[in-house]
Amino acid sequence: MIVSAIKPLRGICTALFVSAFFNTSAFADPIDYVALGDSYASGVGELGLSYNQSCPQTDKGYPTLLAGELGAAGLEINFGFQACGGARTLVSGAFDTGIGVPSVYEGQLQALSADTDLVTLTIGGNDVGFIWLVLDCLISYGQSACANELNTSQGKIANDLPAMLDTLFSAISESAPNAAVIVTGYARPFKANGSYWCWNANLLSRTNQKGLNSVVDNLNYRIATAAYAKGFQFVDPSPYFSGHDICSSSSYLSHTRNYWPQIGNIAHPTADGYEFGYMPGIRALLGL
């Protein structure tokens, strides 16, 4: 099978992902792949899964799927799965509570080295109040509380997140100078104009549905901008979630009707969300 080069990309701009293709025989050494990030990378969205609370992760996320597909392509993979649910960019403590999960900067970068060939990363949501958006917009019935939280998140995206991402991405470049880096964004949760009577989101107003979409769009824009500035590649999963939003009967995102009381999973990709929402863009980038 023909796959895009990772080993031969050592020291070459990652923009060559799309045009550089090599037969698997070109890889003399194992591919060192490290997956970093938060719950969107660690795969905690599927219903009924159990995981270590100190570092929530499962085998349903896109990193495990990608490692499996690279292996199926005939490559030998050394897979370092570092992503943890609740992780933030720089400051440790799940979400913004100050307890529990180490940040990517403080707790995950030790897995990187000059021998690392491929890095994937999803990060930023917990830094801008993702958990409070879920609680105030998708679980409670407070439309005004949701609107206030949306404004707070937009402010953090505009004012705080860019510097955090720049610091983290610089550290990744320094820790894994020869790696090709793929940064993924977050999935837009609702249709462009929202949906009437969306029971899967506790009847959240269409105005607030569009507000959540705007938060995700702006978050992805900031992440993509920071990624490209470091020579990383960015994958936006939102187009692949079209028709499978939270209000859809075939949603790729967990929601309140099916996932209560697993509230930590709500608005995260399901197994189908990772397979059909995240993986297509990653496959296209790597030529799988």
C-alpha positions in Angstrom: 0.0 0.0 0.0 1.2 3.5 -0.8 1.4 5.9 2.1 2.6 9.4 2.7 6.1 9.6 4.1 6.7 10.3 7.7 10.3 9.1 8.2 11.5 10.7 4.9 9.9 14.0 6.1 12.4 14.3 8.9 13.8 17.9 8.7 11.4 18.7 5.8 8.5 21.1 6.1 5.3 19.3 7.0 3.6 21.0 4.1 5.1 18.2 2.0 2.7 15.7 3.6 0.3 16.0 0.6 2.8 15.5 -2.2 5.4 13.1 -0.7 4.5 9.5 -1.3 6.7 6.4 -0.6 6.3 2.7 -0.7 6.3 1.1 2.8 9.6 -0.5 1.9 11.2 3.0 2.3 10.8 2.8 6.1 13.8 1.1 7.5 13.0 2.0 11.1 9.8 2.0 13.2 7.6 5.1 13.1 7.6 6.8 16.5 4.1 8.3 16.8 3.1 10.3 19.9 -0.5 11.4 20.5 -1.0 14.5 22.7 -4.1 16.4 23.8 -7.3 16.5 25.7 -10.5 14.3 25.7 -11.2 14.9 22.0 -7.9 13.2 21.3 -8.1 10.6 24.1 -11.4 9.1 22.9 -13.7 9.4 25.9 -17.0 10.2 24.0 -18.4 6.8 23.4 -21.1 5.6 25.8 -20.4 2.9 28.4 -16.7 2.9 28.3 -14.6 2.8 31.5 -11.3 4.6 31.8 -8.6 5.6 34.3 -9.9 8.8 36.0 -6.3 10.1 36.5 -5.9 10.1 32.7 -9.2 9.4 30.9 -8.5 7.7 27.6 -9.9 4.8 25.5 -9.1 3.0 22.3 -11.9 4.6 20.4 -10.2 7.9 19.7 -8.5 8.9 16.4 -5.0 8.3 17.7 -5.6 4.6 18.3 -7.4 4.3 14.9 -4.5 6.0 13.2 -1.9 3.9 14.8 -3.8 0.8 13.7 -4.2 2.0 10.1 -0.5 2.8 9.9 0.3 -0.7 11.1 -2.1 -2.2 8.7 -0.3 -0.3 5.9 2.8 -2.4 6.8 4.6 0.1 9.0 6.1 -0.8 12.3 4.7 1.7 14.9 6.0 2.8 18.3 2.8 4.4 19.7 2.9 6.7 22.6 -0.6 7.5 23.7 -0.3 10.6 26.0 -3.6 12.4 25.5 -5.8 12.7 28.6 -9.4 13.9 29.1 -9.4 17.3 30.9 -6.0 18.4 29.8 -5.2 22.0 29.1 -2.4 23.6 27.2 0.0 24.9 29.8 -1.5 24.7 33.3 -2.2 21.4 35.0 -5.6 20.6 36.5 -8.6 19.2 34.7 -10.7 21.8 32.9 -10.0 25.0 34.9 -10.4 23.5 38.4 -6.7 23.1 39.3 -7.1 19.5 40.2 -6.1 16.2 38.6 -4.9 15.9 35.0 -1.5 17.4 34.0 -1.5 19.8 31.1 0.0 18.9 27.7 2.9 21.2 28.4 3.7 19.9 31.9 2.7 16.3 31.6 2.8 15.0 28.0 5.8 16.5 26.2 8.3 14.2 28.0 7.2 11.6 25.5 8.7 13.6 22.6 12.3 13.5 21.4 14.4 14.0 18.3 13.4 10.5 17.3 9.7 11.3 17.2 8.4 11.1 13.6 4.7 11.9 14.0 2.8 14.0 16.5 -1.0 14.5 16.6 -2.7 17.0 19.0 -6.1 18.3 19.9 -6.0 21.0 22.6 -7.6 24.3 23.6 -11.2 23.5 24.5 -10.6 23.2 28.2 -8.7 26.5 28.2 -11.7 28.4 27.0 -14.3 26.8 29.3 -15.6 23.8 27.4 -16.9 22.1 30.5 -18.9 25.2 31.5 -20.4 25.5 28.0 -21.5 21.9 28.3 -23.0 22.4 31.8 -24.7 25.8 31.1 -25.8 25.2 27.5 -26.4 21.5 27.1 -27.4 20.2 30.5 -29.1 23.0 32.4 -32.1 24.9 31.0 -30.6 28.4 31.6 -30.5 30.1 28.2 -29.1 33.3 29.8 -26.4 31.4 31.6 -25.4 29.8 28.4 -25.3 33.2 26.6 -23.0 34.5 29.3 -20.7 31.5 29.1 -20.5 31.9 25.3 -19.3 35.5 25.7 -16.8 34.4 28.3 -15.4 31.7 26.0 -15.2 34.0 23.1 -13.1 36.4 25.2 -10.7 33.7 26.2 -10.3 32.6 22.6 -9.5 36.1 21.4 -7.4 37.3 24.4 -5.8 34.3 26.1 -5.6 31.3 23.9 -3.2 32.6 21.1 -0.3 33.0 23.5 -0.9 29.7 25.2 -0.9 27.9 21.8 2.2 29.7 20.7 4.1 28.6 23.9 2.9 25.0 23.6 3.5 24.7 19.9 7.0 26.1 20.2 7.8 23.6 22.9 6.6 20.8 20.7 8.8 22.0 17.9 11.8 22.1 20.3 11.0 18.7 21.8 10.4 16.9 18.5 12.4 18.9 16.0 12.2 16.2 13.3 8.5 15.3 13.7 5.6 16.0 11.3 2.9 17.5 13.5 -0.9 17.3 12.8 -3.2 19.4 14.9 -6.9 18.7 14.8 -9.7 21.1 15.6 -13.1 20.5 17.2 -16.4 19.5 15.6 -19.1 22.1 15.1 -22.0 20.8 17.3 -25.0 22.1 15.4 -26.4 22.9 12.0 -25.5 26.3 10.7 -28.9 27.9 11.6 -29.5 25.6 14.5 -32.5 23.2 14.9 -36.0 23.7 16.4 -37.0 21.4 19.3 -33.5 19.8 19.8 -34.2 17.4 22.6 -30.7 16.1 22.3 -29.5 19.5 23.6 -32.3 20.1 26.2 -34.1 22.4 23.8 -31.2 24.8 23.6 -32.3 27.9 21.7 -31.3 28.3 18.1 -29.5 31.5 19.0 -27.4 29.7 21.5 -26.8 26.8 19.2 -25.4 29.3 16.7 -23.4 30.8 19.5 -21.8 27.4 20.2 -21.0 27.0 16.6 -19.3 30.4 16.6 -17.2 29.5 19.6 -16.0 26.3 17.8 -15.4 28.1 14.6 -13.3 30.8 16.3 -11.5 28.3 18.4 -10.6 26.3 15.3 -9.4 29.5 13.5 -7.1 30.3 16.4 -5.7 26.8 16.6 -5.2 26.6 12.8 -3.5 30.0 12.7 -1.1 29.0 15.5 -0.4 25.6 13.9 0.4 27.0 10.5 2.7 29.6 12.0 4.9 26.7 13.3 4.8 24.7 10.1 2.3 22.2 11.5 -0.7 20.8 9.6 -4.3 21.4 10.7 -7.3 19.2 10.2 -10.8 20.7 10.6 -13.3 17.8 11.4 -16.4 20.0 11.1 -17.2 19.3 7.4 -17.3 15.6 8.1 -19.8 16.1 10.9 -22.3 17.8 8.6 -25.6 16.0 8.8 -24.5 14.3 12.1 -24.7 17.2 14.5 -26.0 16.8 18.1 -29.6 17.2 17.0 -29.4 14.6 14.3 -30.8 11.1 14.8 -27.5 9.9 13.5 -25.3 12.2 15.6 -21.5 11.7 15.6 -21.5 13.6 19.0 -22.6 12.3 22.4 -25.6 14.2 23.8 -27.9 14.6 26.8 -30.6 12.1 25.8 -28.3 9.1 25.4 -25.3 9.9 27.6 -26.9 10.9 30.9 -25.4 10.5 33.6 -22.0 10.3 31.7 -22.0 14.1 31.5 -18.3 14.2 30.9 -18.9 12.6 27.6 -21.5 15.0 26.3 -20.6 16.9 23.1 -17.6 14.5 22.5 -17.2 12.4 19.4 -18.7 8.9 19.5 -16.9 5.9 18.0 -18.5 6.8 14.7 -17.5 10.4 15.2 -13.9 9.5 15.4 -14.1 6.9 12.5 -16.1 9.0 10.1 -15.6 12.5 11.4 -12.0 12.8 12.4 -10.2 10.1 10.4 -11.1 11.1 6.9 -9.2 14.4 7.1 -6.2 12.7 8.8 -6.2 10.0 6.1 -6.3 12.5 3.4 -3.4 14.4 4.8 -1.3 11.2 5.2 -2.4 9.6 2.0 -3.9 6.5 3.7 
